[in-house]
Amino acid sequence: MNQKQIKAAVEAMLFAAGDPVSADKLAAAVQLPQTTVETALEDLRVRYAREDSGLCLLHLDTRWQLATKTEWADCIRRLLDARRSVPLGPAAMETLTVIAYNQPVSRAFIEQVRGVDSSSSVSGLLQKGLIEEAGRLDLPGHPVSFRTTDVFLRCFGLSSLADLPPVRGDQEGEAAT
């Protein structure tokens, strides 16, 4: 396969997958070294960054995803006649914050931090795809734990959890040292 064919194959796989895919999985699918696929991914990212492209290549932590550029969201929404998603309320945003900064966490932990029942918020965040079950914790009763998803990263414009802004208390602690 020449370089153009490799890029075309990677592009086709990303389009077909829809969800984020790691470079090693792409490399295994085309039976080529991961470094070759990573070069193709970078070339595609540069191509999609041009003004005449409506697509972009997102690098989400260790995975890649083909997506539309945000400036075309309104056109796409009108085309698909999608319902406007209801913005997150304060309770859901607070629950999401607890999960994002402390994951993986149990529902009991979330409720302990918030001081109120969070079942409704957790259910809503699961339905929106912003969080997912992350297995069971090694605690009595083995409660289900939750973590954020790639949808969360995309919605908040983050590449990874490391891009989360610092908690206010962290900033104060750094200033004191």
N, C-alpha and C positions, 0 to 999 in steps of 0.2 A: 504494500500500500504506500502510495506517495503522500506527501504532507497534505495536499489538498483533499485527498480521499480520507485521511485520518480526521481532519477537521470536519468534513462532511459527516463522517460516521459518528463522531462525538456529538455534533450538533443534532443529528437525527435521534440519537439515544436520549439526549437531554429533553428534546421535544416530546418524545414518546413517553418518557418516564413521568414528566409533569412535576414530580416531587424531587427534592434535592438528592443527588447521587454523589458518592465519593469517587475520587479519581482512580482509586485502586479497583473499584467495581467496573468502571468504564474501561480501564486497561485490560481487565480480565475478559470482558466481553469482546474486545477487538483483538485479544491475544497479542498485546504489545506491551513494552515496558511502561510503567507508570510515568516516568519522566517524559516519555514521548507524548503521552496523553495530556500531561500537565502543560507542556509547551503548546499543544493544540488549544487547550482551555484558555491560556493567556492570550493567544492569537485571536480566539473568538471574542474574548472580553474586549480587546482593543477594537475589533471590527464593530461590535455592538455599541461601543461608546461613541461612535461617530453620530453626527447630527441627523444623518439620513436613515437611521435605523430606529424602529419603534420597539426594539427588543433590547434587553440587557442581560448580562450573565452575572448572577449573584454568587458570591463566594460566602457561604454560610458556615463558618467555623471550618470544618474539614470537608464539606460537601459543596456541590455546585448545582445551580438551578437556572434554567432559562425562564425569563419572565418578561413582561411588558414594562416599558418605562412608565414611571408614575405620571409624566405629563400627558399621557394618553388615557388615563383612567376614566375621565368623563366620557370620552367617545366610546370606550369599551363598555362602560356601564350602560350607556344608552343603547348600544347595539344588543347587548345581552338582556336588556330590560330587567336588570337585577334590582331587587329590593334593596333599599338603603339599609345597611346594617345599623341596628340601634347602638349608639355609643355606650361604652361601659359606664355604669353608675359608680358612685363613690365606693360602695361596698365591694363591688367586683374589682375595681381598680386597687383597692386596699388589699384584697385577697391575692390578686395577681402579684402585687409588690412583695407580699410575704413569701410567696412561692418563688418568685424570681431570685430574691436575695438569699434564700435559705434552702433551696432545693437539694435533694428531694425531701419533701415534708409530708407529714400525715395531716389528715383533717383535724385531729385533736391539737396538733401544734398550731395550725392556722387559727383555730378557735381560741387557743390559749393566748396567742399574740393579740388577736383582735378583741377578745373578751365577749364575743357574741357567736351565735350559731352561724356557720358559714356554708351550710349544705347547699343553699340556693345559689350562692355565688360560685361555688366549686362546680355545680352542675352546669351553670350558664357558661363558665369558662371552658369546660369540657366540650359542650355543644359547639362553641365558636372555634374550637380547635386550638385555643391559646395555651392550654395545658393538656397533659396526658398522664395516664397512670404510669408510674415508673417502677412497678413491682411492689414487693412487700418489704417493710422494714423489719429488722431483727429485734423487735420489741415484743413484749407480752401481747398476745392476740394477733401478732403479725399484721398490723394495719397497712392498708394500701397507701403508697406514697405517690406524690404528684410532682411533676416537673414541667417546665415550659417547653414549648415546641418550636419548630422552625417557623411556624405561622406567627408566633409571638415575636421572634427576631425580625421577620419581614415587616410586620405591622408597626413595629417601633423603630424600624430603620437601623437595626443592629446587625453586626457581622457575627458577634458571639456574645456570650454573657459577660465577658471581660469589658465590653463596651458600655455596660450599665453605668449610669452616673453614680458617684460615691454617695453613700448615705450621709446625711448631714453630720451625724455624730462622728463619722470617720474623718471629715474635714476638720472638725474642731480638734480632734485628737492629734492630727498632723500639725496643726498650727501651734499646739502647745509644746511640741517637741523641738 
